[in-house]
Amino acid sequence: MTRKWTNSRFESLTGSQVKALLRVASGARPPSEEAQKPDVAEVEQLLGEMSRVHGEGANTGLLEVAMAAGTAVSELVRIKDLAKVLIEGAPDNRHREAARLLYHVAVATAFVHHGKSISGRPMLKQQVVYEQLTMTWTGHAIGRLFREAAARVSTPIPPE
């Protein structure tokens, strides 16, 4: 007998989010964790390559700008929208993951530093992703940003 488990909180998770959730739940570590360690310089390089291809010019330091507490919400929205375009046009998984990281950093920064939700997706549904990104980026400012975002998710943002 197969039992189907559903929960509206988890129904809209993407495949990669489900994999991340299962990895967290199982306690499994990816093979060769040191080899998998993220590199900000590589992410910035991949983002720069993609933004040039999409006619965005030399968008250097996108990740750094998206992480900065003082970056205006309007700029974070622009970066988030650019990240969505980059995700769609990514030539391979490395580029796609770099663009996804940029997207989530922009959304998390707006949430943590400005108390704004700039994603159409409810922040509660981002929590699993943010917890995974916290672990992936442990010891880096990106990991701290996602840890703060995950901690704040349970506190709803009042509507404007």
N, C-alpha and C positions, 0 to 999 in steps of 0.2 A: 504494500500500500504506500503510495507516494503522497506525502503531505505538502501542500503548498502553503508557504508562509508569506504573508504580505503585511505591509505596514505602510501607510500613506507617507510616512516620513522618509521611507527609503525607496519608494516606487520610481522616483524620477532620477535616481543615481545613474551616472554613465557607467559604461563597462569598466573604465579605468578606476572609477571611484569605488565600485564594488570590489575590484581586485585589491585596492588599497585597504578597504575595510576588512576583507578576508585575511590579508597579510597581518594587519594589526591584531585581529582577533586570534589568529593562530600563533602569534608570537614569532612567526617565521621571519628570518632575515634574508634579504636578497643575496644571491651568490656573490662572493667576492665583494663584500661591502666597501672595502677601501677603493676598489676599482670603480664602484658606483658613486663614490662621493661627488657631490655636485661642485661645480666650479663656476663662480660668478663671471669670470673673464670669458669662459667658453659660452655661457648663456648670452652675455652681452654681444659677443662676436656673432653668434647665430641670429640674434635679433637684428643686429646691424645689417647682416647679409640679406635677411628677408625684407627689411624695411626699404632697402635700396631697390630691390627687385619690384616692390610694390609702389615705386615712385614716391616714396616718403623722404627721399634724400638721406643724408647721413644722420640718422637718429642714433647717435652714440649716447651711451649712458642711460638708456630708457629705464632699465631696472632700478638704477640708482635714483633717478628722478621719481619713479613710481613709489619708491620706498620712503622718500623724504617726508617727514612730518609736515613741513611747510608747503608742500606742493598743493596748489589750489584744487578744489574738487572738480572744477571745469577741466583742468589739465588731466586729472586722474580719469575722468570720463573719456577724454580724447585718447588717452593711452589704452584704456580698456577697450574702446572701439577699434583702435588700431590692432590690438592683440587678437581680437576676434577675426579680423581680416587676415592676419598672419597665420592664425590657426587653420583657417580654411585653405589657405594657399601654401601651406608648409610642404616642402618637397619630401620630407622624411620625418620619422618619429622624433629624432633629436630636435629638429627645428620646431615641430609641433609642441613638444614638451616645453621648450624654451618660451614659446608664445603663450602656452597655458599658464606657465609660471608668472609671466608678465601680467596676464589677465588677473590672476588671483592676487598678486601683489597690489595692483591698482585698487581692486575691490576691497581688500583687507585694509589698506592704508586709509581709504575714505572712511571706512567703518571705525577703525581704531582711533585715528587722529582728528576726524571731523564729525563722527557720529552720524554719518550718512551712508545709506545703502544705495549703491550705484548700479547694482545688478538687478535684473528682472527676477532672478532666482532668490527666494527667501534665504536670509543668512543662516537660518537653522539648518538648511540643507547643505550648507558649505562646511559645516563643522567637521565632518569626517575627513574631508579633503584637507582642511586646515590642520587637523591633528596629524595626518600623514606628512604634510609638508613641514610641520614642526619637527618631526623625527628626522626627516630627510635632511633638513638644514640646521640640525643641532649645532650650537656653537657659533652660529652666524646671525647677523641682524635679521636676515629673512626668517630664520626659525623663531626668533623672539617676536617678530611681527605676527606670525601665524599663531604662536602660542597665545598672545594677547587677544587676537581676533577670536580664537576658539573659546577662550575664557569669557569673552563678552557676548558671545552669540546667545546665551541664555537670557540676556537682558534685551528685551525688544526695543527697537528704535521707534520713537513716537512719530506718527505721520505728520507731514508738513501741512 
